[in-house]
Amino acid sequence: MKKLTQLVYISRSTSVRPENFKGIEPTVGRILLKSRINNKRSGLTGVLYFGDGCFFQCIEGEEEAVLDLLQKIKDDPRHSDITVRSQRWIEKRSFGSWEMKFVAIEAPLTKLLESRGYKRFDPYQFDNQMDESVLHFLGAATAVDTISE
Ligand SMILES: Cc1cc2nc3c(=O)[nH]c(=O)nc-3n(C[C@H](O)[C@H](O)[C@H](O)COP(=O)(O)O)c2cc1C
């Protein structure tokens, strides 16, 4: 089996209004539906978080597939300021049962942000340790899986 890599990047949404939105924003819903179809085909798994107008996404799989997707993602006009935060080799997937898990803003994350002195979900302000904490949080968080276009 080829080596697995895990990549985390952040970005700012261009097409989704950052105000508090009940349920899943239609644009995010469309991204997720498409992601789940494509990722299954490419053997990719991961998690997507959207909050306060920012995306935080982890993608894992074979390096070529991950980097091909990153290229497509970088060309996507629905977000901007795409910044890779980390890429590492992994022995085992953290999101192996998800073509793309989706987590919406929820109280425990708000608490985590507050406890580290962040007023909102602004991943551009996070340090390395906070990235790890968010990733860990997303691994344990309940997924939102009622997605419709
Ligand atoms: C925040 C964000 C996350 C995305 N995540 C994925 C993903 O995990 N998988 C995927 O195939 N496309 C993802 N996309 C969509 C891609 O940018 C691109 O539109 C899509 O892969 C094109 O698919 P197609 O080549 O089948 O038309 C994402 C887009 C955004 C804005």
The ligand as an SDF file (V2000), in Angstrom:
LIG
                    3D

 31 33  0  0  0  0  0  0  0  0999 V2000
  -13.8840   24.6460    1.1200 C   0  0  0  0  0  0  0  0  0  0  0  0
  -13.9510   23.6910   -0.0360 C   0  0  0  0  0  0  0  0  0  0  0  0
  -13.7140   22.3330    0.1840 C   0  0  0  0  0  0  0  0  0  0  0  0
  -13.7630   21.4350   -0.8760 C   0  0  0  0  0  0  0  0  0  0  0  0
  -13.5250   20.1110   -0.6450 N   0  0  0  0  0  0  0  0  0  0  0  0
  -13.5570   19.2250   -1.6600 C   0  0  0  0  0  0  0  0  0  0  0  0
  -13.2920   17.8500   -1.4530 C   0  0  0  0  0  0  0  0  0  0  0  0
  -13.0110   17.3860   -0.3490 O   0  0  0  0  0  0  0  0  0  0  0  0
  -13.3710   17.0320   -2.5350 N   0  0  0  0  0  0  0  0  0  0  0  0
  -13.6890   17.4690   -3.7870 C   0  0  0  0  0  0  0  0  0  0  0  0
  -13.7270   16.6730   -4.7190 O   0  0  0  0  0  0  0  0  0  0  0  0
  -13.9610   18.7660   -3.9960 N   0  0  0  0  0  0  0  0  0  0  0  0
  -13.8950   19.6510   -2.9840 C   0  0  0  0  0  0  0  0  0  0  0  0
  -14.1780   20.9650   -3.2120 N   0  0  0  0  0  0  0  0  0  0  0  0
  -14.6230   21.3660   -4.5540 C   0  0  0  0  0  0  0  0  0  0  0  0
  -13.4660   21.5390   -5.5120 C   0  0  0  0  0  0  0  0  0  0  0  0
  -12.9110   22.8330   -5.3480 O   0  0  0  0  0  0  0  0  0  0  0  0
  -13.9440   21.3910   -6.9780 C   0  0  0  0  0  0  0  0  0  0  0  0
  -15.0220   22.2650   -7.2310 O   0  0  0  0  0  0  0  0  0  0  0  0
  -14.4390   19.9890   -7.2660 C   0  0  0  0  0  0  0  0  0  0  0  0
  -13.5300   19.0180   -6.7860 O   0  0  0  0  0  0  0  0  0  0  0  0
  -14.6030   19.8190   -8.7870 C   0  0  0  0  0  0  0  0  0  0  0  0
  -15.0870   18.5570   -9.0170 O   0  0  0  0  0  0  0  0  0  0  0  0
  -15.2230   18.0090  -10.5060 P   0  0  0  0  0  0  0  0  0  0  0  0
  -13.8310   17.9990  -11.0830 O   0  0  0  0  0  0  0  0  0  0  0  0
  -15.7850   16.6170  -10.3510 O   0  0  0  0  0  0  0  0  0  0  0  0
  -16.1610   18.9410  -11.2240 O   0  0  0  0  0  0  0  0  0  0  0  0
  -14.0940   21.8950   -2.1780 C   0  0  0  0  0  0  0  0  0  0  0  0
  -14.3210   23.2480   -2.3830 C   0  0  0  0  0  0  0  0  0  0  0  0
  -14.2710   24.1470   -1.3290 C   0  0  0  0  0  0  0  0  0  0  0  0
  -14.5390   25.6010   -1.5890 C   0  0  0  0  0  0  0  0  0  0  0  0
  1  2  1  0
  2  3  1  0
  2 30  2  0
  3  4  2  0
  4  5  1  0
  4 28  1  0
  5  6  2  0
  6  7  1  0
  6 13  1  0
  7  8  2  0
  7  9  1  0
  9 10  1  0
 10 11  2  0
 10 12  1  0
 12 13  2  0
 13 14  1  0
 14 15  1  0
 14 28  1  0
 15 16  1  0
 16 17  1  0
 16 18  1  0
 18 19  1  0
 18 20  1  0
 20 21  1  0
 20 22  1  0
 22 23  1  0
 23 24  1  0
 24 25  2  0
 24 26  1  0
 24 27  1  0
 28 29  2  0
 29 30  1  0
 30 31  1  0
M  END
$$$$
